[in-house]
Amino acid sequence: MPDRVADYLVRAVSTLGVRHIFGVDGANIEDLYDALFDSEVTGVVAKHEFSAATMADGYARVTAGLGVVAATSGGGAMNLVAGLAESYASRVPVLALVGQPPTALEGRGAFQDSSGRAGSIDAVRLFGSVSRYCARVETAAQLPDSVVRAVAAARRGGPAVLLLPKDVQQAGLDAVPPFRMPPRSYRRDASGLTAVRAALTAARSTGKIVIIAGDQVARDDARNELARLATALDATVGVAPDAKDVYDNFDAGFCGVAGSMGHPELTADLRSAALCLVIGTRLPVTARAGLDDLLADLTVASVGIAPPYRSTIHATSTDLSITLGELADEFRSTAMESHAAPDASALTPLQVPTADGPGLRYRELVETIGAALPEGTDVFADAGNTGAAVVHHLRVPRGGRFVVALGMGGMGYAFGAGIGAAFARHGPGRTVVIAGDGAFYMHGMEVHTAVEHQLPITFVVLNNNAHAMCVTREQLYYRDRYSFNRFRPAFLGDGIAAMFPDLPAYTVRTPAELAEALGRCLATAGPSFLAIDCDPDEIPPFTPFLTTLENSRRTP
Ligand SMILES: Cc1ncc(C[n+]2csc(CCOP(=O)(O)OP(=O)(O)O)c2C)c(N)n1
């Protein structure tokens, strides 16, 4: 068979080192699946395109490379939007290959037309706002150049979308040189770095430096360089809530999470610091809540792909592994005697009101999970009170990734993303997804995909029969007069066990049952499922809630 556009695309993906394409099949993307059959790349069929997109996102986050998602036209394409939006906001490199009706029918009433012609939806405009690059490939000859542009844009941080009409996917593409990707470009701002260096040098002579590190450290695979720089500067290190894995949580210099799910140790360190060095985060509200006043009184320097939302002495760097490595080497030669750093085991959890409802408490259950996870485990936390509890309480295992989707904060992200990560790892490590029952109802049916592929993944669902974060808000901000967000009880562990007879699935109702059930889940070779009963009225470790509570107690 002559080489088609679809074959070229799959080979390009393979050349980039990507081993899986996630998607849902359909008439306008089936040529891609046909090309996959004869390739080294595995096609994975998800249950929903949102989750296919988050699989590609999770795959990209654990490989620090590219994730690829494929969808058909119409509803399939539309379902991608929310997933790509997360990758856009969190700057995760994802290539989306989106089928379109045949060009001859576009604007002529084609089924699922989104050419923008004759009153149809314009997919270029739609995807243009959730991608760094979006192009309709009108002819086979355009494809090689479009792929290079798309991948280059994705590498700058975010999705790139190629809209591929059916006839273009089928068109022959002989006598074209093989796909070759230009090397990554590295951009840094030398004068900004000079200013950052000067600020660091001045601060070292007057006091202590505190680093707040963010998600770009993980994207650029710069954990080792961050650790070396922290040592060279004798700095303590806090992390943005979506970057808890960029610094060893067991290191004595770790001072916890910054912002609305943060730890008092980081606040205390900043209070006595001479300078705060922000690395690879723009310090969005979730990462700086409660710290604005402190930061206003400090010298703040930053290094990263984009400047923080508040003003700092900033140096742009598109690759922190290079920039942080250089800074570490420079400052190492002048390293001073080390001060005693606080003991990481002493991180103080936020105090929450005692809850006396059914089930387990967040702190105890998250700490039990944390203690059971071997090094190298990847953890994906979902939204809601569950997500806040995990971000705050979990000590992230060494050598694994910790991901929480704070770009868009969409419920259900963790199911697909965790599955994408499990595909990327090929074992022997395990992926653990921790989500609320509300998130489960949105995208938890991807358990089916994990069962189909026998992935080493454990789904932990905290079942409080509620959208508890919304319940908390009803209580704190709307006088607790009603609840739209509490639901009749459902038995998720039993339900999943009945659906998938070969899947180890358990329900935990008391603290005493947790360790054993968890042990069984983690000892399984393939997927496993654990439902944990929780209290919809427990207030999570989330400072906006705790501050409201405190204020309401002061002024009854
Ligand atoms: C897709 C989406 N819709 C709505 C929201 C708003 N929201 C934030 S948390 C939450 C409830 C989450 O419920 P659940 O997943 O059960 O977690 P819990 O808060 O109960 O721990 C809602 C509806 C959201 N974040 N994402």
The ligand as a Gaussian input file, in Angstrom:
#p B3LYP/6-31G(d) Opt

LIG

1 1
 C      -15.639000      19.669000      35.782000
 C      -15.877000      20.418000      37.052000
 N      -17.130000      20.810000      37.377000
 C      -17.353000      21.466000      38.530000
 C      -16.330000      21.771000      39.374000
 C      -16.593000      22.567000      40.678000
 N      -16.315000      21.680000      41.816000
 C      -15.156000      21.800000      42.518000
 S      -15.019000      20.642000      43.687000
 C      -16.525000      19.989000      43.339000
 C      -17.045000      18.812000      44.094000
 C      -16.088000      17.652000      44.049000
 O      -16.729000      16.501000      44.527000
 P      -15.904000      15.168000      44.708000
 O      -15.132000      14.846000      43.491000
 O      -16.830000      14.113000      45.197000
 O      -14.827000      15.559000      45.825000
 P      -15.103000      16.016000      47.340000
 O      -15.142000      17.510000      47.359000
 O      -16.405000      15.400000      47.763000
 O      -13.947000      15.490000      48.095000
 C      -17.138000      20.693000      42.299000
 C      -18.477000      20.372000      41.757000
 C      -15.032000      21.365000      38.978000
 N      -13.961000      21.628000      39.704000
 N      -14.848000      20.678000      37.830000

